[in-house]
Amino acid sequence: MPDAMHDNAIDPRNLDILISINGRLVPRGEAVVSVFDSGFILGDGVWEGLRLVKGGVPFLREHIERLYEGAKAIFMEVGVAPQELVRRLFACIDANKMVDGVHIRLMVTRGIKATPYQDPRVTISPATIVIIPEYKTPNPEKFDKGLKLYTVNVRRGAPDVQDQKLNSHSKLNCIMACMQAMNAGADEALMLDPLGFVATCNSTHFFIVRRGELWTSTGQYCIPGITRGNMIRLARELAIPVFEKQFSLYDVYGAEEAFVTGTFAGLTPVREIDGRPVRHPLSTEEWHGAGPISRKLSQAYKGLCLKDARRSLA
């Protein structure tokens, strides 16, 4: 049975959390938005996933910049300055007395519409801003067990259709990819770009290791991943050759290591892709755990998160 990337033990503390809706703190059971909200009607909005680590939020500046950049790209006014948004974020965290082991979803939609219609000119309210913090930590067994990936026929589209760099609420293509992978018995979908090269996964970014080199896609058909960017930077600091390039499934099937990255879990190894175990091509062994480069990057990233979390509190 495949496991979702965000599978985690149910934490009873989440039943009593306070959620921020347009700056107002509301108990979880009462937290609602209008059925006329642009996000509900059309998926019209942008969002960020954040982590709370030792009281701080790693890479907060980068997440806030990406949120406002996405809002600008779709002609949407967030309606509050970045400093006010950060203040609301920490006000919500503090009201919940949260310190560590928390995943936060920060969402901004275009606002409430006068009628269910796509034209932004029928929007009659400022943007809707929702902040949901939950006690949620990655399942450590996933690192030891590794993920199964399945290459789906749902492509990451060209930017003249819908730019895949947008971290928007409109995620139907990723949902369809996820369901196809799930039905194939996999944990996550591996998605190709319009030319058939490897692009990314449905909810994470994808890396392989070949002959000691770290490869990832060009980045043209996926959101500008903050964890992805940090892994590339860490690899360079650790003198690991790293390349953002076009590569095919042939290259993937011959990889010595593979892993995915994301804000929630950091780095998670991949053990199998399309029924093929991830291992050196000359090896006859099954997958036997994360490889040396994956482990080195995972440890370095954990240290970077702690360091940057302290910076967010400064």
N, C-alpha and C positions, 0 to 999 in steps of 0.2 A: 504494500500500500504506500503510495507516494506521500511525502511530508511537505507541507507548505513551508516556505522560507520563514514565515513569521509564526510557525507553531511554537507555542511555549506553554508552560504550566499556567492554568487559570489562577489568577491571584485575586482572592476575595476583596482585597483593598480597593480594587478598581470599581467595585459596586458603589462606593461612596465618594468617588472623586468629584471635584468641581471642574466644570468646563467653562472656558471663557468664550462668550458669544458677544461680539462687538463690545468687548471690554467689561461685560457684566458676567459675574461668576454665578453659575447655575448648577445645581446638583445633576448628576448624570441622568436620573430618571425624568428630569424636567427639561433637559437640553434638546431643543428642537429649532428648526428653521422653517421658514414658510414653504408651502408647496409651490409657491410662485417664484422661489429663489432660482436664479440663473444656473446655479450648480446642480440643483435637482432636475430642472427642466431640460437642460442642455449640456451639462458637464462643462459649463463655461466658467473657468477659473484656473488658478494655479495653486500649488501646494509644496510643502517641504516636510520631510521627515527628519527629526532631530533626536539626539540622545542626551540625557542628563548623566554626567559622569562626575562624581565627587562634588556636586553642587554647581558645576559649570556645564556649558554646552560646547563641545568641541566644534571648531570650524563654524562658529555662529556667524561671523561676518560673511563667509563665503555663501552660507545658506540664505542669509537675508539678501545679499546681492543678487543671487540667482532668482529669488522670488520676485524682486522688483524688476529685474531684467525681463523675466517672463511676462509680468504684468504689462510692462511697456510694449513688448512685442505684440500683445493682443489688444492694445489700446484700452487697457483697463486701469483706472485710478484706484490704488489701494486705499487712498483716503486718509491715511495717517502717515506721519513721518517714520522712517526706520527706527529712530530712537524710541518713539512711542510704542511701536510694535514690540520691540525688545522689552520695554517696561511691562507691557501687558503679559508677555511670555513669562517673565520672572515673577510677576504678581500672581499668576495662575499657579506656577510651581510652588511659590512660598505659601500660598493659601492651602495647598494640599500637603504642605510640610514634606515635600519630596527632596531627596538629596542624591540618590543614586539608583541605577537599575531601572531607568524610566525611558520610554520611547514617546516622543511627542509628535503629533500630526498638526501642522500649522496650515490652515486652508483659507484661501481668499477667493470668493466668487464675485461676479459682477454686481450682484445685488438682486433685489426683488423686482419682478416685472409686473406690469399692469395686466398682462394677459400672457398665456403660454405662446410665445412667439420668439423667434431667434433674433430679430432686429434689436441691437443694443439700445436703440432710441426709445424702446418701450420700458426701459429700466427706470424705476421710480424711486429708488433708494440708493444710498451710498453702498459701497462694497460690503459684503458679509464676511466677517473675519472670525474664524473659529479656531480655538486652540484646545486640543485634547491630549492631556498627558496621562499615560497609563504605565503602571508597573509591568514591565515586559522586558525580559532579557533573553538573549539567544540560548537555544538548547545546546549545551556543550557536546552532547552526543553527536550532533550534526558534523562538528569538526572531525571527530574521530571516525564517524561512519562514512562521511562524504556524500555527495549528491549524485543522483542520476539525472542526466540531461537528455532531451529528445529534440531533434531538429524538426521544427514544424514548417508547414507551408505558408503560414501567415508571415508576410514580410514586414520589415521596417520600411515605411514608405519614403518616397522622395520628398524633399522639402517644399516642392510646389504643390503637393497634395495636403500634407500636414507635417510641418517641421518636427522631426522626432527629438529635436533639442528642447522642445517645450515640455516642461514638467506640468502638464495640464490635467484637469479632471477628466478629460476625454481619453479614457484608457481602454476602449473596447477592443482595439486590435491586440493589446497585451493580454486582456482577459481571454480572448479567443485562443491566443497562443498558449496561455496557461492551461486552459481546458483541454486543448489537444494533447499537450504533454501529460496532463493528469490522466487522460483516458488511455495513454500509452504506457502508464505505469511509472512515469518519471516525476521528479520533484520540481523541475523548472524547464522552461522551453528555451532552446537555443534558436535564435532568429537570424535570418540572413538579410542582407541589403538587396536593393533592386537588381544588382548585378550578380547576385548569388554568392557574394563573399560573406564571411561571418561578421555580424554586426554586434549583437549583444544578447542578453537573455530578457525574458519578459519583465522581470523586476530587479535584475542585478546586471552588473557588467562582467564581462568574460575575459579571462586571460589564459594563455597556455605557455608552457616552457618547452623549448626545443633546443637541444644541445647547449644548455646553459643560458640561452637567451629568453627573455620575457617578451611575449608578443601580445598585443591587444589590437582591436580594430582601429581604424582611422578616427573614429569618434564622430563621423559625419552623420550617422544614423542612430544616435542615442543621445540621451540627455547628457549635458556636461557634468558627469559624475564627480562629486567632491571626493568620495572615497577612492574612486578610480584615479583621479589626479594625484592624490596623496600616495597611492601605491607606485605610480610612475616616478614620482619625486623620490620616494624612499629607495626604490630600486637603483636610481642613479647615485644616490648618496652611498649605497652599499656596494657600488661598483658592479652591479648586475646589468649587463647590456639589455636595454629595453627599446622596443620598436612599436610605434603606432603605424600599422600597415594593413594592406589588403591581404587576406589569406583565406584559403578555402577549407572545406571539410577534410580534404586529404591531409592538410597540415595538422588539423585538429586530431584526427585519428592516429597520427604518428607522434603526438606530443608525449613527453615524459611526465609532465605535471599539468594540471588544469585547476583553476579555481574561479570563483565568482566573488564580487565585492559589492558592498552596499552599506549604507549608514547603520542599519539595524544590527547586522551580524559581523561587520568588518570583512574578514576574509573567510570563506568557506571552501574547502577542497571539493573537487569533483572526482568521483571514482569511476563513473561510467558514462559514455556518450554514445547514443544510438546502439546500445548493446555491446559496445566495445570497451573493455576495461582500459583505464588510463594507466599506461606503463610504458617503459622503454620498448621500442619495437623489437629488440632482440631478446626481451625477457619473456619467459613463459609463465611467470608468476601472476597471480591475480593482484588487484590493487591492494597495497598494504599500508595505506595511510598517506597523509600529506607528505610531499617531497621536501627536500631540504630548502629549496628556494621559497616554497609556500610557507614553511614554518618560520623561516627567517623574516619574511615580510610581515607575517601575522604578528610576531612578537614586536617588531619595530613599529607597526601601526598602533598596537595597544599602548606603547610608550608615548607615541605622538598624540594620541587621544587624551591621555592624562595631562600632558604638557599643555595642549591647547585648551583643555577645559579650565585650567588655572588661568590662562590668558583671558578667557571670557568673563572671569570674575574680577579682573583688574579694573 
